[in-house]
């Protein structure tokens, strides 16, 4: 009975499907006869209190956006670090094209939005159409299956990762209202302590979890958005295996397996079990588990542990909490809401492909980079259109950029409409530019 669910979770598109389901449920709920309960539910206060030392009360929506999304950005931070250290962004020749393409994909959409609202009451939303939603973009690319060259998939992934890094920088620099240096100093001290624990050889994750929660708490109080703590902690996560552990891993694993065999044989062959209570078996199993965990870097281990909870739990909950916008005449007929919606949608649908394609062309034309093998300019342009699927981070920046409900509603409409158009147009253009099935 579990196999269909296991296969579902293995699909690349499944996380995007759940994200879409969360968005649709939010829209239906917000526009149903019970629509008032949507806002009421997500504004429900939830308190965290630990004596007189720690006290924090946030709405459910803020716990999702500040708390759960910190875990999302923690994984993003680790993914970015892995790409910078050993992936597509680790060498100049491979990194320049997606970096410059992502730069164009950020600058041009922000410029289009600013053209509509520079100096106006909604000017602060220029960062909304900048980021690409990795889950949706990769899922859309996967629809075309084996026709998509691996190099094009890598290009889109690297572009989206650089895009996320740029969005993180924008959030940290431009969407921070005020900074409390004392709390910021305590958060920095917590991160230094994490580095010292790693240097001291501490491998248990519990101390890092405790210190990480402290860093998140102090970052939240500092005025810098709390998700930045997740990104920085992701950057600090080691992405290599200790050489000593690597060299002795096979030998220690062999001894641990022999010990497990001895214990199991003793339990099954002795009439009066020598391991009453299972303590020896527990110790042997724990030793094997620790050896298996130490065979990969802490970064790889944590990404593998967290990527599914993030993709299948945190992101759908985020969509459910943020995608609900009331689509009534008062919203759709409001000039400012429509103006914000058009600016965001055009930034995603028009700005993204222009920026990605133009900056890629300039990089290749100037000799700084070259097109990946098997990729033509039609594919690059179509991928630029798919990069206009700006959902998760765009909704996230909306919550930071605006306080006015009209601006928020307009931005969400623009994000949803622009992302739908970018998906459909990108798939059509990419299907035409890719080789036909059965051809090389």
C-alpha positions, 0 to 999 in steps of 0.5 A: 500500500505504501509503494504508490506514495513512495514512488510519488515522493520520488518524482521531481514534479511531486513537490511542485504538485503539492505546492500548486495544491496548497495554492489552489486550496488557499485561493478557494478557501479565501474566496469561499463563504468561509473566506473570513476564517482564512485570515482569522486562522493565519492571524491566530497568535502563538506564543513561545515562552521559556520562563522570563528568559525567552518570550516570543508571540507571533501569528501563525502566518509569521511562524510559517514565514519567519520560522518554517521558511528559515528551514527552507532557506537553511537548505537553500544556503547549503545547496548554494554552498555545495554549488560554490564549492564543488558544483556548477558554480565552483569554476569560473568557466562554468559559473559565469554564464548562469551567474550573468544570466541570473543577474540579468534575470534580476535586474531587468524585472526589477527595472520593469517594476520600477518603471511603473512605480518608482517614487510611488507608494508601491515602489518598495515592491521592486524585489518581488519579480526577481527570484525564480521558483526552483521547484516549479521551474524544474518540475516544468522542465521535467514535463518534457522528459528526456528531450531536455539536454542535461546541460540545459537542466544544469543551467536552469538549476545554477541560474535559479540558485544564483537567483536565490542568492541574489534574492537573499542579499536583497532581503538582507539589505533592502527589506530590513527596517532597523537593526538592533546591534546587540541582538545582531552581535549575539547572533554573530556570536552564536555562529562563531560558536558553531564554527568553534564546535565544528573545529573541536570535532563535535559531530552530534547535531543536537548542540548545533540545533540548540545554538541554531535556534538561539541564532534564529531568535536573536536574528529575529530580534535584531531586525534582520529577517530571521530567514537570513539566519537559516542561510548563514547557518547553511553556509557554515555547514561543512561540506567535506568529510574528515580525511581521518574518518574517510581513511578508517571508515571501511576498517571501522565499519568491518569491525562494527559489522563483525560485532553485530554478527557476534551479538546476533549469533549469540542471541539466536544460538544461546538458550539463555540470551546473553543480550537480555534487554538488547543493549549490545545490539543497540550499541552495535546498531548505533555504531553502524548508524554513526559510521554510515552518517560519517561517510558523507559530509554534514551538509550532504547528510542534512540536505538529504534529511531535510529536502523532503520535509521542506519540499513536501511539508514546509513549502505547501504550508507556506503556499497555503498561508500566503497564496490566499487572495480575495478575487472580488470586484473591490480588489480587481477594480482597485487601480493600485492593485491592478497596477502592482499586478501588471508590474509584477506580472510583466517583470516575470513574463517579460523581464525574466526572459529578456534579462536572462537571454540578453545577459547570456548573449552578452556573456557569450559574445564578449567571450566570457562564457560559452553556451553549454553543449547541446544548448542553442539560443532558442533553448536559452530564451525558453529557459528564460521564460520558465525562469519567470515562474516566481512563486515561493520567494516572490510571495515571501518578498511580498510579505516583506515589501508591503503592509497595505492589503491592496498592494499585497493583493495586487502583488499576489495576483501578479505573481499567480498570473505571471507564473501561470503564463510563464509556465505555459509559454516556456513549455511551448517555446521549449518544446519547439526548440528541443529536438523532436522525440527519436532524433539526436 
